[in-house]
Amino acid sequence: MSKKVKERRINHPSHVRALMQEQINILRNDDELDPIDKARAIAYLSNTALSAYKDGDMMDKLKEVEQLIKNHKEWYNELN
């Protein structure tokens, strides 16, 4: 089963997650692959997707902390 992968930019963890989900679904539907090879490939892609989830969560938390620091600095500057 050969499907053309859509051309897209991958510059954010959510893009990696989407690509991994797409590829996992393609593998799951491919009955021509050896079951062991299919399981290995799905496990590898799943691990990559989980890493992207963690990275995305960390980026979101970091942005929140940066915003808190910025707000604190603005508040402090208003006091002086």
VMD Tcl script that builds the backbone (N, CA, C; Angstrom):
set m [mol new atoms 240]
animate dup $m
set s [atomselect $m all]
$s set {name element resname resid chain x y z} {
  {N N MET 1 A 0.855 -1.173 0.000}
  {CA C MET 1 A 0.000 0.000 0.000}
  {C C MET 1 A 0.898 1.232 0.000}
  {N N SER 2 A 0.801 2.019 -1.001}
  {CA C SER 2 A 1.640 3.201 -1.099}
  {C C SER 2 A 0.761 4.439 -1.176}
  {N N LYS 3 A 0.944 5.316 -0.227}
  {CA C LYS 3 A 0.203 6.577 -0.222}
  {C C LYS 3 A 1.207 7.705 -0.208}
  {N N LYS 4 A 0.921 8.721 -0.980}
  {CA C LYS 4 A 1.789 9.887 -1.003}
  {C C LYS 4 A 1.555 10.714 0.254}
  {N N VAL 5 A 2.636 11.070 0.902}
  {CA C VAL 5 A 2.549 11.917 2.081}
  {C C VAL 5 A 2.379 13.354 1.628}
  {N N LYS 6 A 1.421 14.037 2.236}
  {CA C LYS 6 A 1.191 15.437 1.903}
  {C C LYS 6 A 2.420 16.249 2.290}
  {N N GLU 7 A 2.765 17.191 1.422}
  {CA C GLU 7 A 3.880 18.074 1.747}
  {C C GLU 7 A 3.395 19.125 2.728}
  {N N ARG 8 A 4.094 19.256 3.841}
  {CA C ARG 8 A 3.732 20.260 4.839}
  {C C ARG 8 A 4.951 20.562 5.687}
  {N N ARG 9 A 4.910 21.701 6.301}
  {CA C ARG 9 A 5.980 22.100 7.203}
  {C C ARG 9 A 5.788 21.412 8.541}
  {N N ILE 10 A 6.896 21.032 9.122}
  {CA C ILE 10 A 6.858 20.426 10.443}
  {C C ILE 10 A 7.756 21.274 11.327}
  {N N ASN 11 A 7.138 22.264 11.976}
  {CA C ASN 11 A 7.923 23.174 12.793}
  {C C ASN 11 A 7.319 23.373 14.178}
  {N N HIS 12 A 6.462 22.455 14.582}
  {CA C HIS 12 A 5.847 22.541 15.909}
  {C C HIS 12 A 5.495 21.115 16.341}
  {N N PRO 13 A 5.558 20.830 17.620}
  {CA C PRO 13 A 5.221 19.472 18.072}
  {C C PRO 13 A 3.848 18.992 17.604}
  {N N SER 14 A 2.894 19.898 17.464}
  {CA C SER 14 A 1.566 19.463 16.998}
  {C C SER 14 A 1.624 18.945 15.562}
  {N N HIS 15 A 2.541 19.479 14.762}
  {CA C HIS 15 A 2.712 18.995 13.388}
  {C C HIS 15 A 3.291 17.583 13.393}
  {N N VAL 16 A 4.230 17.344 14.293}
  {CA C VAL 16 A 4.818 16.005 14.420}
  {C C VAL 16 A 3.738 15.019 14.847}
  {N N ARG 17 A 2.940 15.410 15.832}
  {CA C ARG 17 A 1.860 14.525 16.303}
  {C C ARG 17 A 0.917 14.157 15.167}
  {N N ALA 18 A 0.519 15.149 14.393}
  {CA C ALA 18 A -0.415 14.896 13.290}
  {C C ALA 18 A 0.198 13.953 12.263}
  {N N LEU 19 A 1.458 14.170 11.937}
  {CA C LEU 19 A 2.125 13.313 10.968}
  {C C LEU 19 A 2.253 11.889 11.497}
  {N N MET 20 A 2.617 11.740 12.767}
  {CA C MET 20 A 2.743 10.406 13.347}
  {C C MET 20 A 1.398 9.690 13.367}
  {N N GLN 21 A 0.337 10.403 13.712}
  {CA C GLN 21 A -0.997 9.792 13.710}
  {C C GLN 21 A -1.382 9.329 12.311}
  {N N GLU 22 A -1.092 10.158 11.334}
  {CA C GLU 22 A -1.401 9.813 9.946}
  {C C GLU 22 A -0.647 8.554 9.525}
  {N N GLN 23 A 0.640 8.516 9.813}
  {CA C GLN 23 A 1.452 7.379 9.401}
  {C C GLN 23 A 1.073 6.098 10.152}
  {N N ILE 24 A 0.742 6.230 11.423}
  {CA C ILE 24 A 0.305 5.060 12.193}
  {C C ILE 24 A -0.969 4.488 11.583}
  {N N ASN 25 A -1.896 5.347 11.223}
  {CA C ASN 25 A -3.142 4.873 10.621}
  {C C ASN 25 A -2.898 4.201 9.277}
  {N N ILE 26 A -1.971 4.734 8.502}
  {CA C ILE 26 A -1.620 4.098 7.226}
  {C C ILE 26 A -1.061 2.706 7.482}
  {N N LEU 27 A -0.152 2.594 8.445}
  {CA C LEU 27 A 0.418 1.283 8.774}
  {C C LEU 27 A -0.643 0.311 9.274}
  {N N ARG 28 A -1.524 0.786 10.123}
  {CA C ARG 28 A -2.564 -0.089 10.684}
  {C C ARG 28 A -3.460 -0.666 9.602}
  {N N ASN 29 A -3.662 0.072 8.537}
  {CA C ASN 29 A -4.548 -0.377 7.465}
  {C C ASN 29 A -3.836 -1.172 6.379}
  {N N ASP 30 A -2.528 -1.324 6.481}
  {CA C ASP 30 A -1.751 -2.036 5.468}
  {C C ASP 30 A -1.639 -3.511 5.850}
  {N N ASP 31 A -2.426 -4.354 5.162}
  {CA C ASP 31 A -2.436 -5.787 5.458}
  {C C ASP 31 A -1.301 -6.545 4.775}
  {N N GLU 32 A -0.532 -5.868 3.938}
  {CA C GLU 32 A 0.558 -6.528 3.228}
  {C C GLU 32 A 1.842 -6.601 4.054}
  {N N LEU 33 A 1.944 -5.812 5.105}
  {CA C LEU 33 A 3.154 -5.795 5.922}
  {C C LEU 33 A 3.199 -6.982 6.871}
  {N N ASP 34 A 4.414 -7.427 7.175}
  {CA C ASP 34 A 4.615 -8.459 8.184}
  {C C ASP 34 A 4.123 -7.912 9.526}
  {N N PRO 35 A 3.324 -8.690 10.265}
  {CA C PRO 35 A 2.762 -8.185 11.528}
  {C C PRO 35 A 3.815 -7.716 12.533}
  {N N ILE 36 A 4.936 -8.403 12.602}
  {CA C ILE 36 A 5.997 -8.009 13.540}
  {C C ILE 36 A 6.618 -6.691 13.107}
  {N N ASP 37 A 6.903 -6.543 11.817}
  {CA C ASP 37 A 7.459 -5.287 11.308}
  {C C ASP 37 A 6.477 -4.143 11.493}
  {N N LYS 38 A 5.198 -4.427 11.270}
  {CA C LYS 38 A 4.166 -3.418 11.453}
  {C C LYS 38 A 4.122 -2.964 12.920}
  {N N ALA 39 A 4.156 -3.935 13.834}
  {CA C ALA 39 A 4.116 -3.601 15.266}
  {C C ALA 39 A 5.327 -2.769 15.672}
  {N N ARG 40 A 6.498 -3.124 15.164}
  {CA C ARG 40 A 7.713 -2.352 15.479}
  {C C ARG 40 A 7.603 -0.924 14.968}
  {N N ALA 41 A 7.140 -0.773 13.742}
  {CA C ALA 41 A 7.023 0.561 13.152}
  {C C ALA 41 A 5.995 1.401 13.918}
  {N N ILE 42 A 4.875 0.801 14.270}
  {CA C ILE 42 A 3.845 1.526 15.013}
  {C C ILE 42 A 4.368 1.916 16.397}
  {N N ALA 43 A 5.107 1.012 17.038}
  {CA C ALA 43 A 5.678 1.325 18.355}
  {C C ALA 43 A 6.654 2.495 18.255}
  {N N TYR 44 A 7.492 2.491 17.240}
  {CA C TYR 44 A 8.465 3.571 17.047}
  {C C TYR 44 A 7.746 4.907 16.810}
  {N N LEU 45 A 6.753 4.895 15.922}
  {CA C LEU 45 A 6.018 6.125 15.626}
  {C C LEU 45 A 5.233 6.604 16.845}
  {N N SER 46 A 4.690 5.666 17.607}
  {CA C SER 46 A 3.953 6.031 18.818}
  {C C SER 46 A 4.867 6.702 19.829}
  {N N ASN 47 A 6.074 6.177 19.967}
  {CA C ASN 47 A 7.044 6.780 20.889}
  {C C ASN 47 A 7.396 8.200 20.432}
  {N N THR 48 A 7.564 8.385 19.157}
  {CA C THR 48 A 7.850 9.712 18.615}
  {C C THR 48 A 6.671 10.660 18.870}
  {N N ALA 49 A 5.449 10.168 18.687}
  {CA C ALA 49 A 4.264 10.985 18.930}
  {C C ALA 49 A 4.170 11.377 20.405}
  {N N LEU 50 A 4.453 10.440 21.309}
  {CA C LEU 50 A 4.414 10.749 22.736}
  {C C LEU 50 A 5.452 11.807 23.101}
  {N N SER 51 A 6.622 11.717 22.498}
  {CA C SER 51 A 7.654 12.731 22.740}
  {C C SER 51 A 7.185 14.094 22.258}
  {N N ALA 52 A 6.497 14.125 21.131}
  {CA C ALA 52 A 5.975 15.390 20.606}
  {C C ALA 52 A 4.919 15.967 21.540}
  {N N TYR 53 A 4.088 15.100 22.130}
  {CA C TYR 53 A 3.099 15.581 23.102}
  {C C TYR 53 A 3.800 16.232 24.286}
  {N N LYS 54 A 4.822 15.556 24.814}
  {CA C LYS 54 A 5.561 16.092 25.964}
  {C C LYS 54 A 6.225 17.417 25.615}
  {N N ASP 55 A 6.848 17.466 24.446}
  {CA C ASP 55 A 7.512 18.704 24.021}
  {C C ASP 55 A 6.505 19.839 23.847}
  {N N GLY 56 A 5.350 19.535 23.280}
  {CA C GLY 56 A 4.317 20.551 23.095}
  {C C GLY 56 A 3.819 21.075 24.431}
  {N N ASP 57 A 3.606 20.172 25.380}
  {CA C ASP 57 A 3.178 20.586 26.716}
  {C C ASP 57 A 4.228 21.466 27.375}
  {N N MET 58 A 5.481 21.096 27.235}
  {CA C MET 58 A 6.568 21.870 27.841}
  {C C MET 58 A 6.652 23.258 27.209}
  {N N MET 59 A 6.470 23.335 25.898}
  {CA C MET 59 A 6.497 24.639 25.234}
  {C C MET 59 A 5.368 25.525 25.738}
  {N N ASP 60 A 4.183 24.954 25.899}
  {CA C ASP 60 A 3.043 25.727 26.397}
  {C C ASP 60 A 3.297 26.239 27.812}
  {N N LYS 61 A 3.838 25.383 28.663}
  {CA C LYS 61 A 4.133 25.787 30.042}
  {C C LYS 61 A 5.204 26.873 30.075}
  {N N LEU 62 A 6.214 26.742 29.228}
  {CA C LEU 62 A 7.279 27.743 29.176}
  {C C LEU 62 A 6.724 29.101 28.737}
  {N N LYS 63 A 5.839 29.097 27.768}
  {CA C LYS 63 A 5.218 30.351 27.325}
  {C C LYS 63 A 4.423 30.996 28.451}
  {N N GLU 64 A 3.727 30.176 29.246}
  {CA C GLU 64 A 2.976 30.705 30.381}
  {C C GLU 64 A 3.904 31.347 31.409}
  {N N VAL 65 A 5.025 30.689 31.695}
  {CA C VAL 65 A 5.983 31.230 32.656}
  {C C VAL 65 A 6.576 32.535 32.126}
  {N N GLU 66 A 6.923 32.561 30.849}
  {CA C GLU 66 A 7.460 33.791 30.262}
  {C C GLU 66 A 6.455 34.936 30.380}
  {N N GLN 67 A 5.181 34.644 30.142}
  {CA C GLN 67 A 4.152 35.677 30.246}
  {C C GLN 67 A 4.005 36.149 31.691}
  {N N LEU 68 A 4.065 35.237 32.641}
  {CA C LEU 68 A 3.993 35.620 34.054}
  {C C LEU 68 A 5.154 36.533 34.441}
  {N N ILE 69 A 6.344 36.198 33.967}
  {CA C ILE 69 A 7.515 37.028 34.266}
  {C C ILE 69 A 7.348 38.414 33.651}
  {N N LYS 70 A 6.880 38.454 32.415}
  {CA C LYS 70 A 6.670 39.739 31.741}
  {C C LYS 70 A 5.637 40.574 32.505}
  {N N ASN 71 A 4.538 39.944 32.911}
  {CA C ASN 71 A 3.506 40.659 33.664}
  {C C ASN 71 A 4.037 41.159 35.003}
  {N N HIS 72 A 4.842 40.342 35.649}
  {CA C HIS 72 A 5.423 40.739 36.936}
  {C C HIS 72 A 6.360 41.937 36.761}
  {N N LYS 73 A 7.175 41.913 35.720}
  {CA C LYS 73 A 8.077 43.039 35.465}
  {C C LYS 73 A 7.293 44.317 35.200}
  {N N GLU 74 A 6.232 44.209 34.420}
  {CA C GLU 74 A 5.408 45.392 34.130}
  {C C GLU 74 A 4.775 45.926 35.416}
  {N N TRP 75 A 4.259 45.042 36.229}
  {CA C TRP 75 A 3.653 45.437 37.499}
  {C C TRP 75 A 4.687 46.096 38.406}
  {N N TYR 76 A 5.879 45.539 38.495}
  {CA C TYR 76 A 6.944 46.078 39.316}
  {C C TYR 76 A 7.362 47.454 38.831}
  {N N ASN 77 A 7.468 47.611 37.510}
  {CA C ASN 77 A 7.863 48.912 36.934}
  {C C ASN 77 A 6.811 49.982 37.186}
  {N N GLU 78 A 5.555 49.599 37.234}
  {CA C GLU 78 A 4.485 50.556 37.519}
  {C C GLU 78 A 4.563 51.057 38.954}
  {N N LEU 79 A 5.047 50.220 39.858}
  {CA C LEU 79 A 5.167 50.608 41.261}
  {C C LEU 79 A 6.281 51.635 41.488}
  {N N ASN 80 A 7.278 51.589 40.646}
  {CA C ASN 80 A 8.453 52.479 40.848}
  {C C ASN 80 A 8.357 53.722 40.040}
}
mol reanalyze $m
mol bondsrecalc $m
mol representation Tube
mol addrep $m
